[in-house]
């Protein structure tokens, strides 16, 4: 009953990015790994959408699919990625290159992977300015200095002449953000940009992103495994597990009323969430490799609330309750205001409808 009142189809007209049923797989000699298996979400202008989950859940593959950076043996098998109303999956590499780095920019976890050690930071920013804004010479240098100042790097006129190894880790990440802004993007994808930084620098980077978003009306997709970071920066959160989005909600709603057992486990594992406990809570087991079609709940082997039908029916994202706006969970326990049998039937029917659309 995918078209019922419980449907979670995301049709926000103002969305600058619309991802629908994204299927990205990697082909090896032994198996097919379904790294993104039916991922759907959207991002509006000026909005920060968090993608959270354990390592191996498909977060970075989702980002690289959007950026057109999936290389052999991987490829996008199906689904839609629309940016500003324009379909991206059908574009050639040359066409994609005009969008990548220009309209959509990406900040990676390790800034050293984005910075060439043999060129000054200024030269690398100026190269982006030349490619995407047509600036060169003195004009490009002034703009590079202005960008370094915008991301909070002091004495920018001197630092623009320095090499990446002369910058601290936090300063390098700021320089990478400056390079991304040189393209004047509408969407900024941040793939765990604060993971390698200490908490003080991490807080500064998050504050910087918040300020830049407000100044430039940036849409931000923020990938992390840190629920504390998500609570601070995101407007909306998508929780990923084994290639699928298992829960989606506004950030306050997700933290106050987590519904999916996986999300509940992630939140209980945060230090300080249960100060009276002797030990931190953990989710037993590991994220499985999604190497076969999902005909069951992939979280069931680790789920404390699993029951027999979880091994037989693949849950799809449905509204958790008809009284709760914009909150969905891919779990047979929901919608919670219908009987368990009705909920199971709704998931089974919705999964069948989704397969017929492929």
C-alpha positions in Angstrom: 0.0 0.0 0.0 2.7 2.4 -1.0 0.2 5.0 -2.0 -1.6 5.0 1.4 -1.6 7.6 4.1 1.5 5.9 5.4 3.5 6.3 2.3 6.8 8.2 2.8 7.4 9.2 -0.8 9.5 12.4 -0.6 8.0 14.9 -3.1 9.2 18.2 -1.6 8.9 20.6 -4.5 11.6 22.9 -3.1 14.2 20.1 -2.9 17.5 20.9 -4.7 18.5 17.3 -4.5 16.1 14.4 -5.0 17.4 10.8 -4.7 14.9 8.1 -5.4 15.4 4.3 -5.1 19.2 4.6 -5.7 20.8 1.2 -6.5 24.6 1.1 -6.5 26.5 -2.2 -6.5 30.0 -3.5 -6.7 30.7 -6.6 -8.7 33.5 -8.9 -7.6 34.5 -12.4 -8.7 32.6 -13.9 -5.7 29.6 -11.7 -5.1 27.6 -8.6 -5.9 27.7 -6.1 -3.0 24.6 -3.9 -2.9 26.2 -0.9 -1.2 23.1 1.3 -1.9 19.9 -0.6 -2.1 16.9 1.5 -2.6 18.0 4.7 -1.0 15.6 7.7 -1.2 15.8 11.1 0.4 15.9 14.8 -0.5 17.6 18.0 0.5 16.1 21.5 0.3 18.0 24.8 -0.2 19.6 26.0 3.0 18.9 22.6 4.8 21.4 20.3 6.4 20.5 16.6 6.0 22.5 14.2 8.1 23.4 10.6 7.0 24.4 8.5 9.9 25.3 4.9 10.5 28.1 2.5 11.3 31.0 1.9 9.0 29.9 -0.2 6.1 26.3 1.1 6.1 26.6 2.8 2.6 27.0 6.4 3.6 30.0 7.3 1.5 28.9 5.2 -1.4 25.7 7.2 -1.5 27.7 10.5 -1.6 30.0 9.2 -4.3 27.0 8.1 -6.3 25.6 11.6 -6.2 29.0 13.0 -7.2 29.4 10.5 -10.1 32.5 9.1 -8.6 31.6 5.4 -8.6 34.4 3.5 -10.5 34.7 -0.1 -11.7 33.9 -2.6 -10.4 31.0 -0.5 -9.1 28.2 1.1 -11.0 24.8 2.6 -10.5 22.2 0.0 -11.4 19.0 2.1 -11.1 17.1 4.8 -9.5 17.2 8.6 -10.0 19.4 11.4 -8.8 18.0 14.8 -9.7 19.8 18.0 -8.9 17.8 21.2 -9.3 15.3 19.2 -11.4 18.0 17.8 -13.7 18.7 14.0 -13.9 22.3 13.2 -13.3 22.5 9.4 -13.8 22.2 9.7 -17.5 25.0 12.3 -17.9 28.4 11.5 -19.5 31.6 11.9 -17.5 32.3 15.2 -19.4 28.8 16.6 -18.5 29.2 15.4 -14.9 32.5 17.2 -14.6 30.8 20.5 -15.2 28.5 19.9 -12.3 31.0 18.2 -10.0 33.0 20.8 -8.1 30.8 23.5 -9.5 27.2 23.1 -8.5 28.0 20.3 -6.1 31.2 20.2 -4.1 32.5 17.6 -1.7 34.7 17.8 1.5 36.4 14.5 2.4 37.4 13.1 5.8 41.1 13.5 5.3 42.0 16.9 3.8 45.4 15.6 2.6 43.6 13.5 0.0 42.2 16.7 -1.5 45.4 18.8 -1.3 48.4 18.3 -3.5 51.5 18.5 -1.4 53.7 20.1 -4.1 51.5 23.1 -4.7 50.7 26.0 -2.4 47.2 26.1 -0.9 46.7 29.4 -2.8 47.5 27.9 -6.2 45.1 25.0 -5.6 42.3 27.4 -4.7 43.1 29.6 -7.7 42.9 26.5 -10.0 39.4 26.0 -8.8 38.6 29.6 -9.4 40.0 29.4 -12.9 38.0 26.3 -13.8 34.7 27.3 -12.3 34.6 31.1 -12.3 37.1 32.0 -15.0 39.3 34.1 -12.6 43.1 34.3 -13.0 46.1 36.4 -12.0 45.7 39.1 -9.3 41.9 38.8 -9.3 42.2 35.0 -8.5 44.7 35.7 -5.8 42.5 38.3 -4.1 39.5 35.9 -4.2 41.7 33.1 -2.8 42.7 35.3 0.1 39.1 36.3 0.6 38.0 32.6 0.7 40.7 31.8 3.3 39.5 34.7 5.4 35.9 33.5 5.0 36.8 30.1 6.5 38.6 31.7 9.4 42.2 31.3 8.5 44.2 34.3 10.0 46.8 36.2 8.1 45.4 34.8 4.8 47.6 36.9 2.6 50.6 35.1 4.0 49.0 31.6 4.4 47.9 31.6 0.7 51.6 31.2 -0.3 52.2 28.2 2.1 52.0 24.5 1.4 49.6 22.0 2.9 52.2 20.5 5.3 52.6 24.0 6.8 48.9 24.0 7.9 47.6 22.2 11.0 44.9 19.5 10.5 42.1 21.9 11.3 43.5 24.6 9.1 43.9 22.1 6.2 40.2 21.2 6.5 39.3 24.9 6.4 41.5 25.2 3.3 39.6 22.3 1.7 36.3 24.0 2.5 37.7 27.2 0.9 38.5 25.2 -2.2 35.0 23.8 -2.3 33.5 27.3 -1.9 35.7 28.6 -4.7 33.3 26.8 -7.0 30.3 28.7 -5.5 28.3 25.4 -5.1 24.6 25.1 -4.3 25.1 21.8 -2.5 28.1 20.8 -0.2 28.6 17.2 0.6 30.7 16.6 3.7 31.9 13.1 4.2 33.0 12.8 7.9 34.9 16.1 7.7 35.6 16.3 11.4 36.4 12.7 12.3 40.2 13.2 12.3 40.0 16.4 14.3 40.1 17.0 18.1 36.8 18.1 19.7 37.7 21.8 19.9 38.6 22.0 16.2 35.6 19.9 15.4 33.3 22.4 17.1 35.0 25.2 15.2 34.5 23.5 11.8 30.8 22.8 12.6 30.3 26.4 13.5 32.1 27.5 10.3 29.8 25.3 8.2 26.7 26.7 10.0 27.9 30.3 9.3 28.7 29.6 5.7 25.4 28.0 5.1 23.5 31.0 6.5 25.6 33.4 4.4 25.3 31.4 1.1 22.0 29.5 1.5 24.0 26.3 1.0 22.3 22.9 1.1 24.5 20.5 3.0 24.6 16.7 3.1 26.6 15.8 6.2 27.8 12.2 6.6 29.1 10.9 10.0 28.9 8.0 12.4 28.8 10.5 15.4 25.3 11.1 16.6 26.5 14.0 18.8 27.7 15.9 15.6 24.4 15.1 13.9 22.5 16.6 16.9 24.4 19.8 16.5 24.4 20.4 12.8 21.5 18.6 11.1 18.0 19.7 10.4 16.9 16.3 9.3 18.5 12.8 9.8 18.6 9.7 7.7 19.8 6.6 9.5 21.5 4.0 7.2 22.1 0.3 7.8 23.4 -2.2 5.3 22.7 -0.1 2.2 19.2 1.1 3.2 17.7 4.1 5.0 16.0 2.5 8.0 14.7 5.7 9.7 14.2 9.3 8.7 13.0 12.2 10.8 13.6 15.9 11.8 16.6 15.9 14.1 14.7 16.8 17.3 12.0 14.2 16.6 14.6 11.5 16.0 16.5 12.1 19.2 13.4 12.5 21.3 11.4 9.6 19.8 13.7 7.2 18.0 11.5 4.4 16.6 13.7 1.9 14.7 15.6 -0.5 17.1 18.8 0.3 15.3 18.5 4.0 15.9 17.6 3.4 19.5 20.7 1.3 19.9 22.9 4.0 18.3 21.5 6.6 20.7 22.0 4.4 23.7 25.6 3.8 22.8 26.4 7.5 23.1 28.6 8.2 26.2 26.6 10.0 28.8 23.2 8.8 27.5 22.9 6.4 30.5 25.1 7.9 33.3 24.0 5.3 35.9 25.1 2.3 33.8 28.4 0.5 34.6 29.2 0.0 30.9 28.4 1.6 27.6 25.6 -0.2 25.7 26.6 -1.8 22.4 24.8 -3.3 19.5 26.0 -6.9 19.3 27.4 -8.1 16.0 28.5 -6.3 12.8 26.9 -4.6 9.8 26.3 -7.4 7.3 27.6 -7.2 3.7 24.4 -6.7 1.6 25.3 -9.3 -1.0 21.8 -10.5 -1.9 18.4 -9.0 -2.5 16.7 -7.9 0.7 13.8 -10.4 1.3 14.0 -9.9 5.1 15.1 -7.3 7.6 18.9 -7.0 7.5 19.0 -5.8 11.1 17.0 -8.7 12.4 20.1 -10.8 13.5 21.2 -8.0 15.8 17.7 -6.7 16.8 16.5 -7.2 20.4 12.9 -6.8 19.2 13.0 -9.2 16.2 10.2 -11.8 15.7 9.5 -14.5 13.2 8.2 -12.4 10.4 11.4 -10.2 10.4 13.1 -13.1 8.6 10.4 -13.4 5.9 9.3 -9.8 5.1 11.5 -6.9 3.9 10.4 -3.8 5.8 10.3 -0.5 3.8 10.1 3.0 5.1 6.6 3.8 6.2 5.2 6.6 8.4 5.6 5.5 12.1 2.1 6.9 12.9 -0.5 8.9 11.0 -0.3 11.5 13.8 3.4 12.1 13.3 4.5 14.2 10.4 7.6 13.4 8.4 8.9 10.5 10.4 9.4 7.1 8.8 10.9 3.8 9.8 11.7 0.6 7.8 10.5 -1.8 10.6 7.6 -4.2 10.9 6.7 -2.7 14.2 5.3 0.4 12.4 2.9 2.0 11.8 2.3 1.6 15.5 -1.4 2.5 15.5 -2.4 -0.5 13.5 -2.3 -4.2 14.4 1.0 -6.1 13.9 -0.6 -8.2 11.2 -1.8 -5.0 9.4 1.7 -3.5 9.6 3.3 -6.6 8.2 0.8 -6.7 5.3 1.5 -3.0 4.6 5.2 -3.6 4.4 4.8 -6.7 2.3 2.5 -4.8 -0.2 4.7 -1.7 -0.3 7.8 -3.9 -1.0 6.0 -5.6 -3.8 4.9 -2.3 -5.3 8.5 -1.1 -5.1 9.8 -4.2 -6.9 7.3 -3.8 -9.7 8.5 -0.2 -10.3 12.1 -1.4 -10.9 
